[in-house]
Amino acid sequence: MDERVEKDRIRPAKLADAIAAHLESLILEGSLRPGDRLLAERDLAHKLDVSRPSLREALDLLEQRGLLHSGRGGTYVSRLLGEGFSAPLLDMLEKNEHSSTYDYLEFRGAVEGTAAYFAALRASETDREMVHAHFIAMEAAHADTATDIASDPGREADADSAFHLSIYEASHNLMMLHVMGGLSDVLHRDVLYNRGKLYTRKGVRALLLEQHRAVHDAIMSGDAEAARAAAEAHVAFTKAALHEIDKSDSRLEKSLRRIVFNSPDDGSMPENMQLAVADADLPRDRN
Amino acid sequence: MLLSEPPVLGTNAPNNRLDEANLNVPLAGLLKSHPETAFDYLEFRFITAGMSAQMAAERASEKERARITQAYQDLVVAPESADPKVQHDSDREFHLSIYAASHNAVMEHVMRNIFVMLHQDVFYDRERFHARAGVRELLLRQHKAIYDAVMAREPERARRAAENHILYIRDTLQESRLAEQRAEVARRRTGRASLVQMTDLEG
């Protein structure tokens, strides 16, 4: 009886706790992202319509939990996976550049296929708008790079990362979002741009854009199986392309045609392109 | 672990350093305070479990197969121990031995980190989970199916066995959460007397 009475007691939630819980949810769902700098305390308090002392208490609470940290000029959202996650990955990439790159892409291929599948099934109208906007941005970056208006392949690579992140968001799986987002933070730009120099190659860029378009179209039309196939084919192609780059820079063009078309080049893009890419059998580079 | 392989690709963290390494992953606290994310974890693990079992069936070296076998044998005798930690550790070692044999250092690293969270009960209370009637036996049967397929070098069967294992955990977790909610409701009903006039209850 006493225990039950105890349970009946109602206590109003402390304001600071309620603020902390609210901000925490925003971080969990990815509305606030690692690296984001929060508004200045006064503005944030105003925005949330709470008192500054309560806000400060909430921010302290979240800082203690490692979700926020104070840095130059304000309070930042922390990386959720921490040093223990990223340091060994960078170490791996340093020591075994090729095999780590392939491992990353092999792993990503499987996860991203499923993420695209769920995105096609679960995306809300807003999610679709976001995926679409990121694709348009990527297309624009691609056009600018192609015409040398603003020749910065890094911009296209970043638009690429943002597009893929929007798919993880649309998949509404928070585990995938945070783990693959964390992995991408550490590896994506490095693998696709700095090391692979993938985005500095004209022919490759055009093919990647078409693959992104296939993923985009499948998600937009809600075709889950097509989205999975397109995402898997895209990552498999990336892996195959990097392998060709490793093997020989000069023979790249010819090799890519062989991988993609699996037949003499007649200038058209056959229906079975994705399958041909997915089937491309690569020797594993392992030491 | 006597039979463990030399660390693949510079993931030099030996098993026993696993727990300290990531105690402060902010994501762990975040997920723990939102129990519904357990199902996101299981959806994610469905992919990696299937993939790693398939790849282990294809790629495991003799040394890695020996490690998996040792881990499986430890897992089989673990229930004889009264210490739940022995059971949980043997479960982790069995799954990690398969991730290691999948020859994908990035996936192995990611899953090591996730297993740390699993073992901090971030996703669910494993002891309560295992205590449910029949769970232990069924889990053991599922582990055996994974083990047999990997050792028989049958990738497709290994993948399906691993996926079934995760689906079973998902369904069981769903059921047990519902059962807990129902039990809570039932308890509140018995407490009805504490908030109403006793005399009115007579009629």
Interface residues (C-beta under 8 A of the other chain):
Chain A: M1 R4 V5 K7 D8 E24 S25 I27 L28 R65 G66 L67 S78 R79 L80 L81 G82 G84 F85 P88 L89 D91 M92 K95 N96 S99 S100 D103 Y104 E106 F107 A110 V111 T114 F118 N173 L174 M175 M176 H178 V179 L183 L187 R284 R286
Chain B: L9 G10 T11 N12 A13 A21 N22 N24 V25 P26 L27 G29 L30 L31 S33 H34 T37 D40 Y41 E43 F44 I47 T48 M51 H103 N104 A105 V106 M107 H109 V110 N113 I114 R187 R188 T190 G191 A193 S194 L195
